[in-house]
């Protein structure tokens, strides 16, 4: 299998018109099986046409964590993916956006007829209140958080789960996105993998 080529760019709106696209954001330093697991689950459960692995120029919440060259990480991520419905993109670098809020607003403007869904592991939900404009994010596109032990046991008391005014759904096995749909999906059923890029880097350094 080979990845979708070429990856999206700011003038490729027509190519993605009417499609359901998952956005898996991260530093991917490196990309690993845990990322691939939730990307595949998103395709299956939300009947997605594609998943874009949005390689971040830099995580604002990890300013002390060196993440290396964007082009190199994008290339390595693309080589890792090798899936016909997925591609790695450095479009945040092109758009000059660093915060998810800015990225989503820009993508929705550039791709007005594409149905986007943001994909993340449950660990991101635990720190979601630290994201820029976090209360507004699920009102731009739906956010789906996939179970990742032990984060799922901690989520009940977190600010996002308790936030009023955001439509939240749990126990969803399959769902087809509708145009203009928003809110949060909590994917608490099915196989969950406990992997992290930080742990992989630490293990590599010890070798």
N, CA and C atoms as an extended XYZ file, in Angstrom:
621
Properties=species:S:1:pos:R:3:atomname:S:1:resname:S:1:resid:I:1 pbc="F F F"
N         0.846       -1.195        0.000 N   UNK     1
C         0.000        0.000        0.000 CA  UNK     1
C         0.877        1.238        0.000 C   UNK     1
N         0.417        2.300       -0.636 N   UNK     2
C         1.162        3.553       -0.650 CA  UNK     2
C         0.265        4.671       -0.145 C   UNK     2
N         0.885        5.728        0.377 N   UNK     3
C         0.128        6.832        0.941 CA  UNK     3
C        -0.548        7.640       -0.156 C   UNK     3
N        -1.587        8.392        0.217 N   UNK     4
C        -2.227        9.302       -0.720 CA  UNK     4
C        -1.194       10.327       -1.167 C   UNK     4
N        -1.083       10.544       -2.487 N   UNK     5
C        -0.153       11.548       -2.985 CA  UNK     5
C        -0.855       12.400       -4.040 C   UNK     5
N        -0.603       13.668       -4.126 N   UNK     6
C         0.195       14.409       -3.152 CA  UNK     6
C        -0.631       14.767       -1.926 C   UNK     6
N         0.015       15.192       -0.826 N   UNK     7
C        -0.731       15.620        0.361 CA  UNK     7
C        -1.466       16.924        0.074 C   UNK     7
N        -2.393       17.308        0.929 N   UNK     8
C        -3.179       18.528        0.683 CA  UNK     8
C        -2.315       19.785        0.723 C   UNK     8
N        -2.736       20.783       -0.021 N   UNK     9
C        -2.113       22.104        0.066 CA  UNK     9
C        -3.228       23.143       -0.006 C   UNK     9
N        -2.912       24.375        0.198 N   UNK    10
C        -3.935       25.411        0.368 CA  UNK    10
C        -4.773       25.649       -0.887 C   UNK    10
N        -4.344       25.151       -2.038 N   UNK    11
C        -5.101       25.353       -3.274 CA  UNK    11
C        -5.753       24.066       -3.782 C   UNK    11
N        -5.827       23.031       -2.927 N   UNK    12
C        -6.361       21.745       -3.380 CA  UNK    12
C        -7.771       21.472       -2.869 C   UNK    12
N        -8.532       22.506       -2.617 N   UNK    13
C        -9.870       22.363       -2.053 CA  UNK    13
C       -10.772       21.460       -2.889 C   UNK    13
N       -10.725       21.605       -4.204 N   UNK    14
C       -11.619       20.836       -5.075 CA  UNK    14
C       -11.398       19.333       -4.936 C   UNK    14
N       -10.172       18.948       -4.695 N   UNK    15
C        -9.840       17.532       -4.582 CA  UNK    15
C       -10.487       16.885       -3.359 C   UNK    15
N       -10.731       17.675       -2.310 N   UNK    16
C       -11.264       17.145       -1.062 CA  UNK    16
C       -12.719       17.524       -0.839 C   UNK    16
N       -13.344       18.055       -1.862 N   UNK    17
C       -14.727       18.506       -1.753 CA  UNK    17
C       -15.673       17.345       -1.435 C   UNK    17
N       -16.503       17.514       -0.402 N   UNK    18
C       -17.492       16.514       -0.044 CA  UNK    18
C       -16.960       15.316        0.719 C   UNK    18
N       -15.668       15.308        1.032 N   UNK    19
C       -15.072       14.162        1.711 CA  UNK    19
C       -15.038       14.364        3.224 C   UNK    19
N       -15.041       13.233        3.939 N   UNK    20
C       -14.904       13.237        5.400 CA  UNK    20
C       -13.440       12.949        5.724 C   UNK    20
N       -12.790       13.915        6.365 N   UNK    21
C       -11.342       13.841        6.594 CA  UNK    21
C       -11.031       13.967        8.081 C   UNK    21
N       -10.287       13.002        8.612 N   UNK    22
C        -9.812       13.068        9.981 CA  UNK    22
C        -8.491       13.805       10.041 C   UNK    22
N        -8.319       14.632       11.053 N   UNK    23
C        -7.074       15.382       11.258 CA  UNK    23
C        -6.406       14.853       12.518 C   UNK    23
N        -5.271       14.207       12.344 N   UNK    24
C        -4.511       13.674       13.467 CA  UNK    24
C        -3.287       14.555       13.650 C   UNK    24
N        -3.339       15.427       14.628 N   UNK    25
C        -2.256       16.375       14.819 CA  UNK    25
C        -1.235       15.897       15.839 C   UNK    25
N         0.014       16.322       15.664 N   UNK    26
C         1.047       15.955       16.620 CA  UNK    26
C         2.436       16.276       16.110 C   UNK    26
N         3.400       16.154       17.013 N   UNK    27
C         4.796       16.362       16.620 CA  UNK    27
C         5.333       15.154       15.864 C   UNK    27
N         4.785       13.967       16.186 N   UNK    28
C         5.211       12.711       15.560 CA  UNK    28
C         6.736       12.573       15.584 C   UNK    28
N         7.252       12.581       16.788 N   UNK    29
C         8.699       12.541       16.988 CA  UNK    29
C         9.093       11.372       17.914 C   UNK    29
N         8.862       10.121       17.462 N   UNK    30
C         8.408        9.727       16.120 CA  UNK    30
C         6.936        9.313       16.105 C   UNK    30
N         6.425        9.061       14.895 N   UNK    31
C         5.111        8.447       14.748 CA  UNK    31
C         5.219        6.993       15.203 C   UNK    31
N         4.136        6.462       15.786 N   UNK    32
C         4.214        5.090       16.289 CA  UNK    32
C         2.875        4.359       16.129 C   UNK    32
N         2.852        3.116       16.561 N   UNK    33
C         1.683        2.257       16.385 CA  UNK    33
C         0.445        2.796       17.082 C   UNK    33
N         0.623        3.528       18.177 N   UNK    34
C        -0.518        4.115       18.867 CA  UNK    34
C        -1.223        5.140       17.998 C   UNK    34
N        -0.455        5.970       17.286 N   UNK    35
C        -1.036        6.935       16.360 CA  UNK    35
C        -1.779        6.202       15.246 C   UNK    35
N        -1.152        5.189       14.699 N   UNK    36
C        -1.765        4.439       13.606 CA  UNK    36
C        -3.050        3.760       14.064 C   UNK    36
N        -3.056        3.271       15.285 N   UNK    37
C        -4.236        2.584       15.813 CA  UNK    37
C        -5.450        3.510       15.826 C   UNK    37
N        -5.283        4.728       16.364 N   UNK    38
C        -6.446        5.602       16.431 CA  UNK    38
C        -6.822        6.153       15.056 C   UNK    38
N        -5.844        6.296       14.149 N   UNK    39
C        -6.153        6.729       12.787 CA  UNK    39
C        -7.009        5.681       12.084 C   UNK    39
N        -6.643        4.418       12.229 N   UNK    40
C        -7.432        3.339       11.617 CA  UNK    40
C        -8.809        3.234       12.247 C   UNK    40
N        -8.869        3.366       13.573 N   UNK    41
C       -10.153        3.299       14.253 CA  UNK    41
C       -11.071        4.436       13.803 C   UNK    41
N       -10.511        5.610       13.597 N   UNK    42
C       -11.310        6.749       13.148 CA  UNK    42
C       -11.894        6.494       11.766 C   UNK    42
N       -11.091        5.913       10.876 N   UNK    43
C       -11.580        5.601        9.529 CA  UNK    43
C       -12.760        4.643        9.605 C   UNK    43
N       -12.620        3.612       10.432 N   UNK    44
C       -13.661        2.591       10.547 CA  UNK    44
C       -14.916        3.144       11.222 C   UNK    44
N       -14.742        3.795       12.352 N   UNK    45
C       -15.893        4.200       13.159 CA  UNK    45
C       -16.625        5.416       12.617 C   UNK    45
N       -15.923        6.276       11.872 N   UNK    46
C       -16.566        7.470       11.339 CA  UNK    46
C       -16.660        7.459        9.811 C   UNK    46
N       -16.350        6.322        9.219 N   UNK    47
C       -16.469        6.144        7.769 CA  UNK    47
C       -15.758        7.276        7.014 C   UNK    47
N       -14.512        7.515        7.398 N   UNK    48
C       -13.738        8.601        6.804 CA  UNK    48
C       -13.188        8.206        5.442 C   UNK    48
N       -13.044        9.214        4.598 N   UNK    49
C       -12.409        8.983        3.297 CA  UNK    49
C       -10.886        9.065        3.407 C   UNK    49
N       -10.407        9.800        4.413 N   UNK    50
C        -8.957        9.986        4.548 CA  UNK    50
C        -8.622       10.485        5.947 C   UNK    50
N        -7.359       10.314        6.313 N   UNK    51
C        -6.814       10.906        7.542 CA  UNK    51
C        -5.541       11.658        7.171 C   UNK    51
N        -5.512       12.932        7.532 N   UNK    52
C        -4.293       13.724        7.362 CA  UNK    52
C        -3.523       13.706        8.679 C   UNK    52
N        -2.287       13.271        8.650 N   UNK    53
C        -1.410       13.368        9.804 CA  UNK    53
C        -0.781       14.759        9.752 C   UNK    53
N        -1.299       15.673       10.566 N   UNK    54
C        -0.869       17.074       10.536 CA  UNK    54
C         0.359       17.231       11.432 C   UNK    54
N         1.512       17.260       10.808 N   UNK    55
C         2.779       17.330       11.547 CA  UNK    55
C         3.011       18.761       12.018 C   UNK    55
N         3.058       18.939       13.327 N   UNK    56
C         3.146       20.271       13.913 CA  UNK    56
C         4.558       20.856       13.819 C   UNK    56
N         4.672       22.146       13.478 N   UNK    57
C         5.984       22.803       13.517 CA  UNK    57
C         6.555       22.829       14.923 C   UNK    57
N         5.670       22.842       15.929 N   UNK    58
C         6.103       22.855       17.323 CA  UNK    58
C         4.908       22.882       18.242 C   UNK    58
N         4.920       22.067       19.274 N   UNK    59
C         3.820       22.008       20.229 CA  UNK    59
C         3.980       23.122       21.260 C   UNK    59
N         3.040       24.087       21.333 N   UNK    60
C         3.156       25.191       22.295 CA  UNK    60
C         3.211       24.731       23.746 C   UNK    60
N         2.699       23.530       24.019 N   UNK    61
C         2.709       23.014       25.385 CA  UNK    61
C         3.986       22.255       25.710 C   UNK    61
N         4.859       22.102       24.708 N   UNK    62
C         6.099       21.367       24.930 CA  UNK    62
C         7.282       22.180       24.414 C   UNK    62
N         7.369       23.418       24.865 N   UNK    63
C         8.390       24.321       24.342 CA  UNK    63
C         9.800       23.880       24.706 C   UNK    63
N         9.939       23.086       25.764 N   UNK    64
C        11.269       22.647       26.182 CA  UNK    64
C        11.667       21.316       25.556 C   UNK    64
N        10.775       20.765       24.751 N   UNK    65
C        11.031       19.452       24.153 CA  UNK    65
C        11.453       19.625       22.702 C   UNK    65
N        12.742       19.469       22.371 N   UNK    66
C        13.188       19.642       20.991 CA  UNK    66
C        12.560       18.595       20.077 C   UNK    66
N        11.995       19.051       18.951 N   UNK    67
C        11.267       18.106       18.095 CA  UNK    67
C        11.889       17.935       16.714 C   UNK    67
N        12.952       18.664       16.433 N   UNK    68
C        13.636       18.441       15.175 CA  UNK    68
C        12.980       19.151       13.998 C   UNK    68
N        13.557       18.953       12.842 N   UNK    69
C        13.157       19.625       11.617 CA  UNK    69
C        11.778       19.173       11.138 C   UNK    69
N        10.924       20.126       10.759 N   UNK    70
C         9.563       19.815       10.307 CA  UNK    70
C         9.573       18.944        9.053 C   UNK    70
N        10.399       19.300        8.086 N   UNK    71
C        10.450       18.532        6.837 CA  UNK    71
C        10.900       17.097        7.091 C   UNK    71
N        11.885       16.937        7.972 N   UNK    72
C        12.393       15.592        8.276 CA  UNK    72
C        11.332       14.756        8.984 C   UNK    72
N        10.606       15.371        9.924 N   UNK    73
C         9.565       14.635       10.647 CA  UNK    73
C         8.397       14.291        9.729 C   UNK    73
N         8.073       15.201        8.812 N   UNK    74
C         6.988       14.933        7.852 CA  UNK    74
C         7.362       13.774        6.931 C   UNK    74
N         8.602       13.772        6.459 N   UNK    75
C         9.068       12.691        5.599 CA  UNK    75
C         9.066       11.360        6.339 C   UNK    75
N         9.559       11.358        7.588 N   UNK    76
C         9.594       10.128        8.381 CA  UNK    76
C         8.179        9.626        8.676 C   UNK    76
N         7.260       10.548        8.929 N   UNK    77
C         5.881       10.169        9.195 CA  UNK    77
C         5.240        9.562        7.957 C   UNK    77
N         5.488       10.165        6.794 N   UNK    78
C         4.956        9.633        5.535 CA  UNK    78
C         5.482        8.223        5.271 C   UNK    78
N         6.759        7.993        5.554 N   UNK    79
C         7.344        6.675        5.349 CA  UNK    79
C         6.771        5.661        6.327 C   UNK    79
N         6.418        6.119        7.532 N   UNK    80
C         5.829        5.231        8.531 CA  UNK    80
C         4.405        4.842        8.156 C   UNK    80
N         3.635        5.781        7.626 N   UNK    81
C         2.207        5.553        7.377 CA  UNK    81
C         1.966        4.429        6.372 C   UNK    81
N         2.350        4.642        5.133 N   UNK    82
C         2.164        3.665        4.057 CA  UNK    82
C         0.755        3.060        4.080 C   UNK    82
N        -0.231        3.917        4.014 N   UNK    83
C        -1.634        3.498        4.016 CA  UNK    83
C        -2.360        4.276        2.914 C   UNK    83
N        -3.191        3.615        2.114 N   UNK    84
C        -3.811        4.282        0.962 CA  UNK    84
C        -4.790        5.398        1.312 C   UNK    84
N        -5.264        5.447        2.564 N   UNK    85
C        -6.223        6.485        2.953 CA  UNK    85
C        -5.606        7.516        3.895 C   UNK    85
N        -4.287        7.518        3.995 N   UNK    86
C        -3.624        8.438        4.909 CA  UNK    86
C        -2.460        9.148        4.227 C   UNK    86
N        -2.160       10.343        4.719 N   UNK    87
C        -0.992       11.066        4.221 CA  UNK    87
C        -0.449       11.957        5.327 C   UNK    87
N         0.824       12.268        5.248 N   UNK    88
C         1.467       13.192        6.184 CA  UNK    88
C         1.545       14.559        5.525 C   UNK    88
N         1.235       15.604        6.290 N   UNK    89
C         1.275       16.949        5.731 CA  UNK    89
C         1.908       17.939        6.707 C   UNK    89
N         2.679       18.848        6.174 N   UNK    90
C         3.278       19.926        6.965 CA  UNK    90
C         2.529       21.229        6.708 C   UNK    90
N         1.232       21.110        6.444 N   UNK    91
C         0.441       22.270        6.031 CA  UNK    91
C         0.414       23.362        7.098 C   UNK    91
N         0.579       23.008        8.382 N   UNK    92
C         0.634       24.036        9.418 CA  UNK    92
C         1.828       24.961        9.208 C   UNK    92
N         2.930       24.392        8.730 N   UNK    93
C         4.095       25.212        8.437 CA  UNK    93
C         3.816       26.174        7.297 C   UNK    93
N         3.093       25.685        6.281 N   UNK    94
C         2.739       26.524        5.141 CA  UNK    94
C         1.765       27.625        5.542 C   UNK    94
N         0.812       27.262        6.393 N   UNK    95
C        -0.197       28.221        6.831 CA  UNK    95
C         0.334       29.156        7.919 C   UNK    95
N         1.498       28.809        8.463 N   UNK    96
C         2.107       29.575        9.557 CA  UNK    96
C         1.188       29.628       10.777 C   UNK    96
N         0.594       28.475       11.088 N   UNK    97
C        -0.256       28.364       12.280 CA  UNK    97
C         0.393       27.384       13.252 C   UNK    97
N         0.281       27.693       14.545 N   UNK    98
C         0.889       26.838       15.557 CA  UNK    98
C        -0.135       26.298       16.526 C   UNK    98
N        -1.244       27.025       16.642 N   UNK    99
C        -2.312       26.606       17.539 CA  UNK    99
C        -3.420       25.920       16.748 C   UNK    99
N        -3.998       24.871       17.327 N   UNK   100
C        -5.054       24.118       16.658 CA  UNK   100
C        -6.219       25.020       16.283 C   UNK   100
N        -6.544       25.970       17.146 N   UNK   101
C        -7.645       26.902       16.880 CA  UNK   101
C        -7.424       27.639       15.559 C   UNK   101
N        -6.233       28.181       15.361 N   UNK   102
C        -5.923       28.911       14.134 CA  UNK   102
C        -5.887       27.981       12.929 C   UNK   102
N        -5.324       26.784       13.130 N   UNK   103
C        -5.243       25.816       12.039 CA  UNK   103
C        -6.627       25.420       11.553 C   UNK   103
N        -7.523       25.101       12.489 N   UNK   104
C        -8.867       24.667       12.107 CA  UNK   104
C        -9.646       25.775       11.407 C   UNK   104
N        -9.573       26.969       11.931 N   UNK   105
C       -10.300       28.073       11.297 CA  UNK   105
C        -9.792       28.306        9.871 C   UNK   105
N        -8.474       28.192        9.677 N   UNK   106
C        -7.909       28.399        8.351 CA  UNK   106
C        -8.283       27.265        7.411 C   UNK   106
N        -8.195       26.024        7.899 N   UNK   107
C        -8.552       24.882        7.055 CA  UNK   107
C       -10.020       24.923        6.644 C   UNK   107
N       -10.892       25.300        7.568 N   UNK   108
C       -12.324       25.370        7.250 CA  UNK   108
C       -12.610       26.466        6.230 C   UNK   108
N       -11.766       27.492        6.196 N   UNK   109
C       -11.909       28.542        5.195 CA  UNK   109
C       -11.393       28.083        3.842 C   UNK   109
N       -10.257       27.403        3.853 N   UNK   110
C        -9.641       26.947        2.599 CA  UNK   110
C       -10.348       25.734        2.009 C   UNK   110
N       -10.933       24.899        2.882 N   UNK   111
C       -11.624       23.691        2.439 CA  UNK   111
C       -13.073       23.727        2.938 C   UNK   111
N       -13.883       24.651        2.443 N   UNK   112
C       -15.228       24.871        2.993 CA  UNK   112
C       -16.189       23.713        2.798 C   UNK   112
N       -15.926       22.826        1.860 N   UNK   113
C       -16.846       21.714        1.585 CA  UNK   113
C       -16.278       20.361        2.021 C   UNK   113
N       -15.297       20.414        2.913 N   UNK   114
C       -14.727       19.193        3.476 CA  UNK   114
C       -15.215       19.037        4.906 C   UNK   114
N       -15.611       17.828        5.283 N   UNK   115
C       -16.078       17.556        6.640 CA  UNK   115
C       -14.900       17.072        7.473 C   UNK   115
N       -14.432       17.910        8.372 N   UNK   116
C       -13.262       17.592        9.176 CA  UNK   116
C       -13.654       17.025       10.540 C   UNK   116
N       -12.776       16.183       11.050 N   UNK   117
C       -12.901       15.606       12.391 CA  UNK   117
C       -11.514       15.596       13.006 C   UNK   117
N       -11.367       16.137       14.218 N   UNK   118
C       -10.054       16.122       14.873 CA  UNK   118
C        -9.919       14.845       15.698 C   UNK   118
N        -8.806       14.143       15.526 N   UNK   119
C        -8.564       12.857       16.185 CA  UNK   119
C        -7.453       13.020       17.214 C   UNK   119
N        -7.641       12.435       18.395 N   UNK   120
C        -6.608       12.537       19.424 CA  UNK   120
C        -6.728       11.385       20.407 C   UNK   120
N        -5.646       11.131       21.129 N   UNK   121
C        -5.664       10.149       22.200 CA  UNK   121
C        -6.239       10.768       23.464 C   UNK   121
N        -6.660        9.936       24.391 N   UNK   122
C        -7.305       10.418       25.614 CA  UNK   122
C        -6.375       11.279       26.470 C   UNK   122
N        -5.066       11.099       26.340 N   UNK   123
C        -4.137       11.920       27.105 CA  UNK   123
C        -4.259       13.399       26.729 C   UNK   123
N        -4.615       13.660       25.465 N   UNK   124
C        -4.820       15.043       25.036 CA  UNK   124
C        -6.049       15.654       25.692 C   UNK   124
N        -7.064       14.835       25.945 N   UNK   125
C        -8.273       15.339       26.596 CA  UNK   125
C        -7.962       15.816       28.013 C   UNK   125
N        -7.052       15.133       28.680 N   UNK   126
C        -6.708       15.498       30.062 CA  UNK   126
C        -6.080       16.884       30.143 C   UNK   126
N        -5.367       17.283       29.099 N   UNK   127
C        -4.708       18.597       29.095 CA  UNK   127
C        -5.406       19.577       28.156 C   UNK   127
N        -6.602       19.239       27.717 N   UNK   128
C        -7.284       20.034       26.694 CA  UNK   128
C        -7.558       21.465       27.156 C   UNK   128
N        -7.782       21.659       28.432 N   UNK   129
C        -8.080       22.997       28.951 CA  UNK   129
C        -6.900       23.955       28.784 C   UNK   129
N        -5.730       23.432       28.484 N   UNK   130
C        -4.549       24.268       28.272 CA  UNK   130
C        -4.426       24.727       26.816 C   UNK   130
N        -5.225       24.125       25.925 N   UNK   131
C        -5.158       24.476       24.515 CA  UNK   131
C        -5.729       25.881       24.306 C   UNK   131
N        -5.210       26.596       23.330 N   UNK   132
C        -5.685       27.933       23.015 CA  UNK   132
C        -7.152       27.884       22.555 C   UNK   132
N        -8.010       28.708       23.177 N   UNK   133
C        -9.444       28.757       22.848 CA  UNK   133
C       -10.103       27.379       22.959 C   UNK   133
N        -9.749       26.610       23.986 N   UNK   134
C       -10.200       25.223       24.070 CA  UNK   134
C       -11.713       25.078       24.117 C   UNK   134
N       -12.404       26.025       24.717 N   UNK   135
C       -13.863       25.923       24.807 CA  UNK   135
C       -14.531       26.084       23.442 C   UNK   135
N       -13.846       26.749       22.522 N   UNK   136
C       -14.412       27.006       21.195 CA  UNK   136
C       -14.078       25.929       20.168 C   UNK   136
N       -13.038       25.156       20.435 N   UNK   137
C       -12.565       24.186       19.440 CA  UNK   137
C       -13.633       23.184       18.993 C   UNK   137
N       -14.367       22.526       19.928 N   UNK   138
C       -15.369       21.542       19.480 CA  UNK   138
C       -16.550       22.168       18.746 C   UNK   138
N       -16.615       23.513       18.713 N   UNK   139
C       -17.650       24.189       17.957 CA  UNK   139
C       -17.237       24.471       16.527 C   UNK   139
N       -15.968       24.219       16.216 N   UNK   140
C       -15.467       24.402       14.846 CA  UNK   140
C       -15.601       23.100       14.068 C   UNK   140
N       -15.059       22.021       14.632 N   UNK   141
C       -15.205       20.673       14.061 CA  UNK   141
C       -15.387       19.706       15.225 C   UNK   141
N       -15.938       18.520       14.979 N   UNK   142
C       -16.035       17.531       16.058 CA  UNK   142
C       -14.643       17.084       16.507 C   UNK   142
N       -14.506       16.808       17.797 N   UNK   143
C       -13.283       16.260       18.360 CA  UNK   143
C       -13.588       14.852       18.859 C   UNK   143
N       -12.712       13.907       18.548 N   UNK   144
C       -12.896       12.546       19.027 CA  UNK   144
C       -11.655       12.131       19.800 C   UNK   144
N       -11.864       11.658       21.020 N   UNK   145
C       -10.770       11.225       21.880 CA  UNK   145
C       -10.853        9.721       22.076 C   UNK   145
N        -9.798        9.023       21.660 N   UNK   146
C        -9.756        7.573       21.764 CA  UNK   146
C        -9.093        7.138       23.063 C   UNK   146
N        -9.624        6.077       23.618 N   UNK   147
C        -9.132        5.546       24.885 CA  UNK   147
C        -7.645        5.243       24.810 C   UNK   147
N        -6.953        5.653       25.877 N   UNK   148
C        -5.527        5.338       26.003 CA  UNK   148
C        -5.228        5.195       27.485 C   UNK   148
N        -5.002        3.981       27.951 N   UNK   149
C        -4.763        3.785       29.382 CA  UNK   149
C        -3.478        4.487       29.822 C   UNK   149
N        -3.477        5.061       31.048 N   UNK   150
C        -4.580        5.070       32.022 CA  UNK   150
C        -5.430        6.335       31.944 C   UNK   150
N        -5.310        7.125       30.857 N   UNK   151
C        -5.978        8.418       30.783 CA  UNK   151
C        -7.488        8.311       30.915 C   UNK   151
N        -8.083        7.241       30.400 N   UNK   152
C        -9.537        7.114       30.424 CA  UNK   152
C       -10.077        7.069       31.843 C   UNK   152
N        -9.285        6.603       32.790 N   UNK   153
C        -9.741        6.531       34.179 CA  UNK   153
C        -9.695        7.894       34.855 C   UNK   153
N        -9.013        8.854       34.230 N   UNK   154
C        -8.863       10.181       34.822 CA  UNK   154
C        -9.809       11.214       34.221 C   UNK   154
N       -10.437       10.885       33.107 N   UNK   155
C       -11.148       11.891       32.329 CA  UNK   155
C       -12.426       12.385       32.986 C   UNK   155
N       -13.039       11.590       33.847 N   UNK   156
C       -14.335       11.965       34.407 CA  UNK   156
C       -14.311       13.304       35.124 C   UNK   156
N       -13.216       13.615       35.766 N   UNK   157
C       -13.155       14.862       36.519 CA  UNK   157
C       -12.532       16.014       35.759 C   UNK   157
N       -12.216       15.831       34.501 N   UNK   158
C       -11.525       16.863       33.750 CA  UNK   158
C       -12.480       17.942       33.245 C   UNK   158
N       -11.922       19.118       32.987 N   UNK   159
C       -12.725       20.295       32.670 CA  UNK   159
C       -13.511       20.143       31.374 C   UNK   159
N       -12.928       19.518       30.364 N   UNK   160
C       -13.633       19.359       29.097 CA  UNK   160
C       -14.883       18.509       29.272 C   UNK   160
N       -14.757       17.412       30.022 N   UNK   161
C       -15.895       16.511       30.223 CA  UNK   161
C       -17.029       17.215       30.954 C   UNK   161
N       -16.705       18.147       31.830 N   UNK   162
C       -17.722       18.833       32.629 CA  UNK   162
C       -18.196       20.143       32.008 C   UNK   162
N       -17.597       20.536       30.879 N   UNK   163
C       -17.916       21.832       30.282 CA  UNK   163
C       -19.329       21.852       29.700 C   UNK   163
N       -20.114       22.819       30.125 N   UNK   164
C       -21.465       22.967       29.599 CA  UNK   164
C       -21.436       23.663       28.239 C   UNK   164
N       -22.452       23.390       27.439 N   UNK   165
C       -22.563       24.037       26.139 CA  UNK   165
C       -21.876       23.300       25.018 C   UNK   165
N       -21.184       22.194       25.328 N   UNK   166
C       -20.516       21.383       24.305 CA  UNK   166
C       -21.231       20.036       24.224 C   UNK   166
N       -21.750       19.691       23.067 N   UNK   167
C       -22.414       18.404       22.911 CA  UNK   167
C       -21.386       17.290       23.049 C   UNK   167
N       -21.651       16.336       23.941 N   UNK   168
C       -20.704       15.260       24.204 CA  UNK   168
C       -21.415       13.914       24.110 C   UNK   168
N       -20.750       12.980       23.409 N   UNK   169
C       -21.340       11.666       23.200 CA  UNK   169
C       -20.355       10.561       23.562 C   UNK   169
N       -20.851        9.555       24.241 N   UNK   170
C       -20.038        8.408       24.617 CA  UNK   170
C       -20.689        7.137       24.076 C   UNK   170
N       -19.954        6.016       24.209 N   UNK   171
C       -20.452        4.708       23.792 CA  UNK   171
C       -20.833        4.682       22.313 C   UNK   171
N       -20.090        5.438       21.509 N   UNK   172
C       -20.321        5.461       20.067 CA  UNK   172
C       -19.401        4.442       19.402 C   UNK   172
N       -19.971        3.492       18.706 N   UNK   173
C       -19.158        2.515       17.988 CA  UNK   173
C       -18.968        2.919       16.525 C   UNK   173
N       -20.054        3.438       15.905 N   UNK   174
C       -19.956        3.903       14.528 CA  UNK   174
C       -20.850        5.123       14.348 C   UNK   174
N       -20.335        6.090       13.573 N   UNK   175
C       -21.085        7.312       13.360 CA  UNK   175
C       -20.643        7.929       12.034 C   UNK   175
N       -21.608        8.431       11.256 N   UNK   176
C       -21.275        9.081        9.991 CA  UNK   176
C       -21.416       10.589       10.153 C   UNK   176
N       -20.342       11.301        9.949 N   UNK   177
C       -20.332       12.747       10.157 CA  UNK   177
C       -21.294       13.455        9.217 C   UNK   177
N       -21.953       14.463        9.769 N   UNK   178
C       -22.840       15.302        8.977 CA  UNK   178
C       -22.187       16.675        8.787 C   UNK   178
N       -22.542       17.337        7.734 N   UNK   179
C       -21.986       18.663        7.457 CA  UNK   179
C       -22.389       19.618        8.578 C   UNK   179
N       -21.437       20.349        9.112 N   UNK   180
C       -21.709       21.307       10.163 CA  UNK   180
C       -21.800       20.704       11.549 C   UNK   180
N       -21.556       19.399       11.671 N   UNK   181
C       -21.643       18.746       12.978 CA  UNK   181
C       -20.479       19.160       13.874 C   UNK   181
N       -20.762       19.311       15.161 N   UNK   182
C       -19.730       19.697       16.116 CA  UNK   182
C       -19.867       18.859       17.386 C   UNK   182
N       -19.028       19.149       18.376 N   UNK   183
C       -19.117       18.449       19.655 CA  UNK   183
C       -17.931       17.541       19.909 C   UNK   183
N       -18.062       16.693       20.928 N   UNK   184
C       -16.986       15.802       21.368 CA  UNK   184
C       -17.496       14.365       21.407 C   UNK   184
N       -16.682       13.450       20.907 N   UNK   185
C       -16.958       12.021       20.985 CA  UNK   185
C       -15.928       11.388       21.916 C   UNK   185
N       -16.402       10.616       22.880 N   UNK   186
C       -15.522        9.882       23.787 CA  UNK   186
C       -15.558        8.410       23.396 C   UNK   186
N       -14.460        7.930       22.821 N   UNK   187
C       -14.400        6.553       22.347 CA  UNK   187
C       -13.794        5.669       23.440 C   UNK   187
N       -14.641        5.140       24.288 N   UNK   188
C       -14.200        4.404       25.470 CA  UNK   188
C       -14.358        2.903       25.325 C   UNK   188
N       -14.658        2.439       24.130 N   UNK   189
C       -14.803        1.014       23.896 CA  UNK   189
C       -13.817        0.554       22.833 C   UNK   189
N       -13.407       -0.678       22.925 N   UNK   190
C       -12.493       -1.234       21.938 CA  UNK   190
C       -11.068       -1.302       22.451 C   UNK   190
N       -10.184       -1.825       21.618 N   UNK   191
C        -8.780       -1.984       21.966 CA  UNK   191
C        -8.104       -0.639       22.132 C   UNK   191
N        -7.288       -0.511       23.183 N   UNK   192
C        -6.537        0.727       23.427 CA  UNK   192
C        -5.059        0.386       23.583 C   UNK   192
N        -4.195        1.239       23.034 N   UNK   193
C        -2.752        1.025       23.118 CA  UNK   193
C        -2.119        2.112       23.968 C   UNK   193
N        -1.191        1.708       24.839 N   UNK   194
C        -0.486        2.657       25.702 CA  UNK   194
C         0.928        2.849       25.172 C   UNK   194
N         1.082        3.814       24.234 N   UNK   195
C         2.377        4.120       23.646 CA  UNK   195
C         2.555        5.627       23.630 C   UNK   195
N         3.806        6.080       23.674 N   UNK   196
C         4.081        7.507       23.581 CA  UNK   196
C         5.397        7.735       22.855 C   UNK   196
N         5.463        8.844       22.112 N   UNK   197
C         6.694        9.193       21.406 CA  UNK   197
C         7.821        9.472       22.382 C   UNK   197
N         7.489       10.093       23.519 N   UNK   198
C         8.504       10.406       24.529 CA  UNK   198
C         9.180        9.146       25.043 C   UNK   198
N         8.372        8.118       25.337 N   UNK   199
C         8.915        6.855       25.838 CA  UNK   199
C         9.777        6.173       24.784 C   UNK   199
N         9.349        6.266       23.524 N   UNK   200
C        10.119        5.650       22.438 CA  UNK   200
C        11.464        6.344       22.281 C   UNK   200
N        11.481        7.697       22.365 N   UNK   201
C        12.757        8.424       22.262 CA  UNK   201
C        13.677        8.070       23.416 C   UNK   201
N        13.114        7.959       24.604 N   UNK   202
C        13.924        7.634       25.776 CA  UNK   202
C        14.536        6.241       25.638 C   UNK   202
N        13.750        5.313       25.130 N   UNK   203
C        14.229        3.947       24.945 CA  UNK   203
C        15.330        3.906       23.904 C   UNK   203
N        15.172        4.694       22.838 N   UNK   204
C        16.176        4.734       21.767 CA  UNK   204
C        17.502        5.301       22.284 C   UNK   204
N        17.426        6.316       23.139 N   UNK   205
C        18.652        6.931       23.675 CA  UNK   205
C        19.434        5.953       24.564 C   UNK   205
N        18.698        5.050       25.231 N   UNK   206
C        19.378        4.118       26.126 CA  UNK   206
C        20.120        3.017       25.386 C   UNK   206
N        19.789        2.832       24.112 N   UNK   207
C        20.434        1.755       23.348 CA  UNK   207
C        21.832        2.156       22.936 C   UNK   207
